[in-house]
């Protein structure tokens, strides 16, 4: 991925419609930090603390394992709106 691709991903909602990629004011988002999805915003509106605490495994073709891979992010201690990259997995 080159620098232009990285800029396109910033401030986009993970899994959002291509025509409406940005965040909506009535939704709650976390920001992914580091890894292949750096800068994307997963929509966590309505998630309970129990759902947020273990982090997420997100599909991505941008990670180490290509189209069938996933990437793992965990909430940052003290800042649950920022989730840090942990690793990629098949």
MODELLER restraints for C-alpha pairs under 7 A, 6 or more apart:
rsr = mdl.restraints
at = mdl.atoms
rsr.add(forms.Gaussian(group=physical.xy_distance, feature=features.Distance(at['CA:9:A'], at['CA:39:A']), mean=6.37, stdev=0.5))
rsr.add(forms.Gaussian(group=physical.xy_distance, feature=features.Distance(at['CA:9:A'], at['CA:40:A']), mean=6.07, stdev=0.5))
rsr.add(forms.Gaussian(group=physical.xy_distance, feature=features.Distance(at['CA:10:A'], at['CA:39:A']), mean=4.47, stdev=0.5))
rsr.add(forms.Gaussian(group=physical.xy_distance, feature=features.Distance(at['CA:10:A'], at['CA:40:A']), mean=5.68, stdev=0.5))
rsr.add(forms.Gaussian(group=physical.xy_distance, feature=features.Distance(at['CA:11:A'], at['CA:22:A']), mean=6.39, stdev=0.5))
rsr.add(forms.Gaussian(group=physical.xy_distance, feature=features.Distance(at['CA:11:A'], at['CA:39:A']), mean=5.95, stdev=0.5))
rsr.add(forms.Gaussian(group=physical.xy_distance, feature=features.Distance(at['CA:11:A'], at['CA:40:A']), mean=5.73, stdev=0.5))
rsr.add(forms.Gaussian(group=physical.xy_distance, feature=features.Distance(at['CA:11:A'], at['CA:41:A']), mean=6.47, stdev=0.5))
rsr.add(forms.Gaussian(group=physical.xy_distance, feature=features.Distance(at['CA:12:A'], at['CA:21:A']), mean=5.17, stdev=0.5))
rsr.add(forms.Gaussian(group=physical.xy_distance, feature=features.Distance(at['CA:12:A'], at['CA:22:A']), mean=4.90, stdev=0.5))
rsr.add(forms.Gaussian(group=physical.xy_distance, feature=features.Distance(at['CA:12:A'], at['CA:23:A']), mean=6.72, stdev=0.5))
rsr.add(forms.Gaussian(group=physical.xy_distance, feature=features.Distance(at['CA:12:A'], at['CA:40:A']), mean=5.24, stdev=0.5))
rsr.add(forms.Gaussian(group=physical.xy_distance, feature=features.Distance(at['CA:12:A'], at['CA:41:A']), mean=6.00, stdev=0.5))
rsr.add(forms.Gaussian(group=physical.xy_distance, feature=features.Distance(at['CA:13:A'], at['CA:21:A']), mean=5.66, stdev=0.5))
rsr.add(forms.Gaussian(group=physical.xy_distance, feature=features.Distance(at['CA:13:A'], at['CA:22:A']), mean=5.71, stdev=0.5))
rsr.add(forms.Gaussian(group=physical.xy_distance, feature=features.Distance(at['CA:13:A'], at['CA:23:A']), mean=5.94, stdev=0.5))
rsr.add(forms.Gaussian(group=physical.xy_distance, feature=features.Distance(at['CA:13:A'], at['CA:40:A']), mean=5.64, stdev=0.5))
rsr.add(forms.Gaussian(group=physical.xy_distance, feature=features.Distance(at['CA:13:A'], at['CA:41:A']), mean=4.48, stdev=0.5))
rsr.add(forms.Gaussian(group=physical.xy_distance, feature=features.Distance(at['CA:13:A'], at['CA:42:A']), mean=5.75, stdev=0.5))
rsr.add(forms.Gaussian(group=physical.xy_distance, feature=features.Distance(at['CA:13:A'], at['CA:43:A']), mean=6.96, stdev=0.5))
rsr.add(forms.Gaussian(group=physical.xy_distance, feature=features.Distance(at['CA:14:A'], at['CA:40:A']), mean=5.62, stdev=0.5))
rsr.add(forms.Gaussian(group=physical.xy_distance, feature=features.Distance(at['CA:14:A'], at['CA:41:A']), mean=5.44, stdev=0.5))
rsr.add(forms.Gaussian(group=physical.xy_distance, feature=features.Distance(at['CA:14:A'], at['CA:42:A']), mean=4.93, stdev=0.5))
rsr.add(forms.Gaussian(group=physical.xy_distance, feature=features.Distance(at['CA:27:A'], at['CA:43:A']), mean=6.89, stdev=0.5))
rsr.add(forms.Gaussian(group=physical.xy_distance, feature=features.Distance(at['CA:27:A'], at['CA:45:A']), mean=5.60, stdev=0.5))
rsr.add(forms.Gaussian(group=physical.xy_distance, feature=features.Distance(at['CA:28:A'], at['CA:43:A']), mean=5.98, stdev=0.5))
rsr.add(forms.Gaussian(group=physical.xy_distance, feature=features.Distance(at['CA:28:A'], at['CA:44:A']), mean=5.59, stdev=0.5))
rsr.add(forms.Gaussian(group=physical.xy_distance, feature=features.Distance(at['CA:28:A'], at['CA:45:A']), mean=4.73, stdev=0.5))
rsr.add(forms.Gaussian(group=physical.xy_distance, feature=features.Distance(at['CA:29:A'], at['CA:41:A']), mean=5.68, stdev=0.5))
rsr.add(forms.Gaussian(group=physical.xy_distance, feature=features.Distance(at['CA:29:A'], at['CA:42:A']), mean=5.61, stdev=0.5))
rsr.add(forms.Gaussian(group=physical.xy_distance, feature=features.Distance(at['CA:29:A'], at['CA:43:A']), mean=4.65, stdev=0.5))
rsr.add(forms.Gaussian(group=physical.xy_distance, feature=features.Distance(at['CA:29:A'], at['CA:44:A']), mean=5.34, stdev=0.5))
rsr.add(forms.Gaussian(group=physical.xy_distance, feature=features.Distance(at['CA:29:A'], at['CA:45:A']), mean=6.88, stdev=0.5))
rsr.add(forms.Gaussian(group=physical.xy_distance, feature=features.Distance(at['CA:29:A'], at['CA:81:A']), mean=6.95, stdev=0.5))
rsr.add(forms.Gaussian(group=physical.xy_distance, feature=features.Distance(at['CA:30:A'], at['CA:41:A']), mean=5.50, stdev=0.5))
rsr.add(forms.Gaussian(group=physical.xy_distance, feature=features.Distance(at['CA:30:A'], at['CA:42:A']), mean=5.76, stdev=0.5))
rsr.add(forms.Gaussian(group=physical.xy_distance, feature=features.Distance(at['CA:30:A'], at['CA:43:A']), mean=6.87, stdev=0.5))
rsr.add(forms.Gaussian(group=physical.xy_distance, feature=features.Distance(at['CA:30:A'], at['CA:44:A']), mean=6.78, stdev=0.5))
rsr.add(forms.Gaussian(group=physical.xy_distance, feature=features.Distance(at['CA:30:A'], at['CA:81:A']), mean=4.37, stdev=0.5))
rsr.add(forms.Gaussian(group=physical.xy_distance, feature=features.Distance(at['CA:30:A'], at['CA:82:A']), mean=5.42, stdev=0.5))
rsr.add(forms.Gaussian(group=physical.xy_distance, feature=features.Distance(at['CA:30:A'], at['CA:83:A']), mean=6.63, stdev=0.5))
rsr.add(forms.Gaussian(group=physical.xy_distance, feature=features.Distance(at['CA:31:A'], at['CA:39:A']), mean=6.01, stdev=0.5))
rsr.add(forms.Gaussian(group=physical.xy_distance, feature=features.Distance(at['CA:31:A'], at['CA:40:A']), mean=6.00, stdev=0.5))
rsr.add(forms.Gaussian(group=physical.xy_distance, feature=features.Distance(at['CA:31:A'], at['CA:41:A']), mean=4.78, stdev=0.5))
rsr.add(forms.Gaussian(group=physical.xy_distance, feature=features.Distance(at['CA:31:A'], at['CA:42:A']), mean=6.91, stdev=0.5))
rsr.add(forms.Gaussian(group=physical.xy_distance, feature=features.Distance(at['CA:31:A'], at['CA:81:A']), mean=6.12, stdev=0.5))
rsr.add(forms.Gaussian(group=physical.xy_distance, feature=features.Distance(at['CA:31:A'], at['CA:82:A']), mean=4.75, stdev=0.5))
rsr.add(forms.Gaussian(group=physical.xy_distance, feature=features.Distance(at['CA:31:A'], at['CA:83:A']), mean=6.00, stdev=0.5))
rsr.add(forms.Gaussian(group=physical.xy_distance, feature=features.Distance(at['CA:32:A'], at['CA:38:A']), mean=5.17, stdev=0.5))
rsr.add(forms.Gaussian(group=physical.xy_distance, feature=features.Distance(at['CA:32:A'], at['CA:39:A']), mean=5.30, stdev=0.5))
rsr.add(forms.Gaussian(group=physical.xy_distance, feature=features.Distance(at['CA:32:A'], at['CA:40:A']), mean=5.52, stdev=0.5))
rsr.add(forms.Gaussian(group=physical.xy_distance, feature=features.Distance(at['CA:32:A'], at['CA:41:A']), mean=6.22, stdev=0.5))
rsr.add(forms.Gaussian(group=physical.xy_distance, feature=features.Distance(at['CA:32:A'], at['CA:82:A']), mean=6.06, stdev=0.5))
rsr.add(forms.Gaussian(group=physical.xy_distance, feature=features.Distance(at['CA:32:A'], at['CA:83:A']), mean=4.96, stdev=0.5))
rsr.add(forms.Gaussian(group=physical.xy_distance, feature=features.Distance(at['CA:32:A'], at['CA:84:A']), mean=6.12, stdev=0.5))
rsr.add(forms.Gaussian(group=physical.xy_distance, feature=features.Distance(at['CA:33:A'], at['CA:39:A']), mean=6.05, stdev=0.5))
rsr.add(forms.Gaussian(group=physical.xy_distance, feature=features.Distance(at['CA:33:A'], at['CA:82:A']), mean=6.67, stdev=0.5))
rsr.add(forms.Gaussian(group=physical.xy_distance, feature=features.Distance(at['CA:33:A'], at['CA:83:A']), mean=5.85, stdev=0.5))
rsr.add(forms.Gaussian(group=physical.xy_distance, feature=features.Distance(at['CA:33:A'], at['CA:84:A']), mean=4.86, stdev=0.5))
rsr.add(forms.Gaussian(group=physical.xy_distance, feature=features.Distance(at['CA:33:A'], at['CA:85:A']), mean=6.05, stdev=0.5))
rsr.add(forms.Gaussian(group=physical.xy_distance, feature=features.Distance(at['CA:34:A'], at['CA:84:A']), mean=6.29, stdev=0.5))
rsr.add(forms.Gaussian(group=physical.xy_distance, feature=features.Distance(at['CA:34:A'], at['CA:85:A']), mean=5.32, stdev=0.5))
rsr.add(forms.Gaussian(group=physical.xy_distance, feature=features.Distance(at['CA:35:A'], at['CA:85:A']), mean=5.33, stdev=0.5))
rsr.add(forms.Gaussian(group=physical.xy_distance, feature=features.Distance(at['CA:36:A'], at['CA:62:A']), mean=5.66, stdev=0.5))
rsr.add(forms.Gaussian(group=physical.xy_distance, feature=features.Distance(at['CA:36:A'], at['CA:63:A']), mean=5.47, stdev=0.5))
rsr.add(forms.Gaussian(group=physical.xy_distance, feature=features.Distance(at['CA:53:A'], at['CA:75:A']), mean=6.70, stdev=0.5))
rsr.add(forms.Gaussian(group=physical.xy_distance, feature=features.Distance(at['CA:54:A'], at['CA:74:A']), mean=6.64, stdev=0.5))
rsr.add(forms.Gaussian(group=physical.xy_distance, feature=features.Distance(at['CA:55:A'], at['CA:73:A']), mean=5.58, stdev=0.5))
rsr.add(forms.Gaussian(group=physical.xy_distance, feature=features.Distance(at['CA:55:A'], at['CA:74:A']), mean=4.14, stdev=0.5))
rsr.add(forms.Gaussian(group=physical.xy_distance, feature=features.Distance(at['CA:55:A'], at['CA:75:A']), mean=5.93, stdev=0.5))
rsr.add(forms.Gaussian(group=physical.xy_distance, feature=features.Distance(at['CA:56:A'], at['CA:72:A']), mean=5.77, stdev=0.5))
rsr.add(forms.Gaussian(group=physical.xy_distance, feature=features.Distance(at['CA:56:A'], at['CA:73:A']), mean=5.44, stdev=0.5))
rsr.add(forms.Gaussian(group=physical.xy_distance, feature=features.Distance(at['CA:56:A'], at['CA:74:A']), mean=6.53, stdev=0.5))
rsr.add(forms.Gaussian(group=physical.xy_distance, feature=features.Distance(at['CA:57:A'], at['CA:70:A']), mean=6.06, stdev=0.5))
rsr.add(forms.Gaussian(group=physical.xy_distance, feature=features.Distance(at['CA:57:A'], at['CA:71:A']), mean=5.57, stdev=0.5))
rsr.add(forms.Gaussian(group=physical.xy_distance, feature=features.Distance(at['CA:57:A'], at['CA:72:A']), mean=4.60, stdev=0.5))
rsr.add(forms.Gaussian(group=physical.xy_distance, feature=features.Distance(at['CA:57:A'], at['CA:73:A']), mean=6.63, stdev=0.5))
rsr.add(forms.Gaussian(group=physical.xy_distance, feature=features.Distance(at['CA:58:A'], at['CA:70:A']), mean=5.20, stdev=0.5))
rsr.add(forms.Gaussian(group=physical.xy_distance, feature=features.Distance(at['CA:58:A'], at['CA:71:A']), mean=5.34, stdev=0.5))
rsr.add(forms.Gaussian(group=physical.xy_distance, feature=features.Distance(at['CA:58:A'], at['CA:72:A']), mean=6.47, stdev=0.5))
rsr.add(forms.Gaussian(group=physical.xy_distance, feature=features.Distance(at['CA:59:A'], at['CA:69:A']), mean=6.09, stdev=0.5))
rsr.add(forms.Gaussian(group=physical.xy_distance, feature=features.Distance(at['CA:59:A'], at['CA:70:A']), mean=4.35, stdev=0.5))
rsr.add(forms.Gaussian(group=physical.xy_distance, feature=features.Distance(at['CA:59:A'], at['CA:71:A']), mean=6.49, stdev=0.5))
rsr.add(forms.Gaussian(group=physical.xy_distance, feature=features.Distance(at['CA:60:A'], at['CA:67:A']), mean=6.36, stdev=0.5))
rsr.add(forms.Gaussian(group=physical.xy_distance, feature=features.Distance(at['CA:60:A'], at['CA:69:A']), mean=5.88, stdev=0.5))
rsr.add(forms.Gaussian(group=physical.xy_distance, feature=features.Distance(at['CA:60:A'], at['CA:70:A']), mean=5.49, stdev=0.5))
rsr.add(forms.Gaussian(group=physical.xy_distance, feature=features.Distance(at['CA:60:A'], at['CA:71:A']), mean=6.78, stdev=0.5))
rsr.add(forms.Gaussian(group=physical.xy_distance, feature=features.Distance(at['CA:61:A'], at['CA:67:A']), mean=3.89, stdev=0.5))
rsr.add(forms.Gaussian(group=physical.xy_distance, feature=features.Distance(at['CA:61:A'], at['CA:68:A']), mean=6.62, stdev=0.5))
rsr.add(forms.Gaussian(group=physical.xy_distance, feature=features.Distance(at['CA:61:A'], at['CA:69:A']), mean=6.18, stdev=0.5))
rsr.add(forms.Gaussian(group=physical.xy_distance, feature=features.Distance(at['CA:63:A'], at['CA:69:A']), mean=6.50, stdev=0.5))
rsr.add(forms.Gaussian(group=physical.xy_distance, feature=features.Distance(at['CA:63:A'], at['CA:71:A']), mean=6.66, stdev=0.5))
rsr.add(forms.Gaussian(group=physical.xy_distance, feature=features.Distance(at['CA:63:A'], at['CA:88:A']), mean=6.19, stdev=0.5))
rsr.add(forms.Gaussian(group=physical.xy_distance, feature=features.Distance(at['CA:64:A'], at['CA:88:A']), mean=6.14, stdev=0.5))
rsr.add(forms.Gaussian(group=physical.xy_distance, feature=features.Distance(at['CA:65:A'], at['CA:89:A']), mean=6.77, stdev=0.5))
rsr.add(forms.Gaussian(group=physical.xy_distance, feature=features.Distance(at['CA:65:A'], at['CA:90:A']), mean=5.60, stdev=0.5))
rsr.add(forms.Gaussian(group=physical.xy_distance, feature=features.Distance(at['CA:68:A'], at['CA:90:A']), mean=6.42, stdev=0.5))
rsr.add(forms.Gaussian(group=physical.xy_distance, feature=features.Distance(at['CA:69:A'], at['CA:89:A']), mean=5.85, stdev=0.5))
rsr.add(forms.Gaussian(group=physical.xy_distance, feature=features.Distance(at['CA:69:A'], at['CA:90:A']), mean=4.46, stdev=0.5))
rsr.add(forms.Gaussian(group=physical.xy_distance, feature=features.Distance(at['CA:70:A'], at['CA:88:A']), mean=5.75, stdev=0.5))
rsr.add(forms.Gaussian(group=physical.xy_distance, feature=features.Distance(at['CA:70:A'], at['CA:89:A']), mean=5.27, stdev=0.5))
rsr.add(forms.Gaussian(group=physical.xy_distance, feature=features.Distance(at['CA:70:A'], at['CA:90:A']), mean=6.06, stdev=0.5))
rsr.add(forms.Gaussian(group=physical.xy_distance, feature=features.Distance(at['CA:71:A'], at['CA:87:A']), mean=5.92, stdev=0.5))
rsr.add(forms.Gaussian(group=physical.xy_distance, feature=features.Distance(at['CA:71:A'], at['CA:88:A']), mean=4.24, stdev=0.5))
rsr.add(forms.Gaussian(group=physical.xy_distance, feature=features.Distance(at['CA:71:A'], at['CA:89:A']), mean=6.03, stdev=0.5))
rsr.add(forms.Gaussian(group=physical.xy_distance, feature=features.Distance(at['CA:72:A'], at['CA:85:A']), mean=5.95, stdev=0.5))
rsr.add(forms.Gaussian(group=physical.xy_distance, feature=features.Distance(at['CA:72:A'], at['CA:86:A']), mean=5.40, stdev=0.5))
rsr.add(forms.Gaussian(group=physical.xy_distance, feature=features.Distance(at['CA:72:A'], at['CA:87:A']), mean=5.44, stdev=0.5))
rsr.add(forms.Gaussian(group=physical.xy_distance, feature=features.Distance(at['CA:72:A'], at['CA:88:A']), mean=6.07, stdev=0.5))
rsr.add(forms.Gaussian(group=physical.xy_distance, feature=features.Distance(at['CA:73:A'], at['CA:83:A']), mean=5.67, stdev=0.5))
rsr.add(forms.Gaussian(group=physical.xy_distance, feature=features.Distance(at['CA:73:A'], at['CA:84:A']), mean=5.25, stdev=0.5))
rsr.add(forms.Gaussian(group=physical.xy_distance, feature=features.Distance(at['CA:73:A'], at['CA:85:A']), mean=4.41, stdev=0.5))
rsr.add(forms.Gaussian(group=physical.xy_distance, feature=features.Distance(at['CA:73:A'], at['CA:86:A']), mean=5.50, stdev=0.5))
rsr.add(forms.Gaussian(group=physical.xy_distance, feature=features.Distance(at['CA:74:A'], at['CA:83:A']), mean=5.04, stdev=0.5))
rsr.add(forms.Gaussian(group=physical.xy_distance, feature=features.Distance(at['CA:74:A'], at['CA:84:A']), mean=5.38, stdev=0.5))
rsr.add(forms.Gaussian(group=physical.xy_distance, feature=features.Distance(at['CA:74:A'], at['CA:85:A']), mean=6.63, stdev=0.5))
rsr.add(forms.Gaussian(group=physical.xy_distance, feature=features.Distance(at['CA:74:A'], at['CA:86:A']), mean=6.97, stdev=0.5))
rsr.add(forms.Gaussian(group=physical.xy_distance, feature=features.Distance(at['CA:75:A'], at['CA:82:A']), mean=6.04, stdev=0.5))
rsr.add(forms.Gaussian(group=physical.xy_distance, feature=features.Distance(at['CA:75:A'], at['CA:83:A']), mean=4.12, stdev=0.5))
rsr.add(forms.Gaussian(group=physical.xy_distance, feature=features.Distance(at['CA:75:A'], at['CA:84:A']), mean=6.27, stdev=0.5))
rsr.add(forms.Gaussian(group=physical.xy_distance, feature=features.Distance(at['CA:76:A'], at['CA:82:A']), mean=5.71, stdev=0.5))
rsr.add(forms.Gaussian(group=physical.xy_distance, feature=features.Distance(at['CA:76:A'], at['CA:83:A']), mean=5.24, stdev=0.5))
rsr.add(forms.Gaussian(group=physical.xy_distance, feature=features.Distance(at['CA:76:A'], at['CA:84:A']), mean=6.04, stdev=0.5))
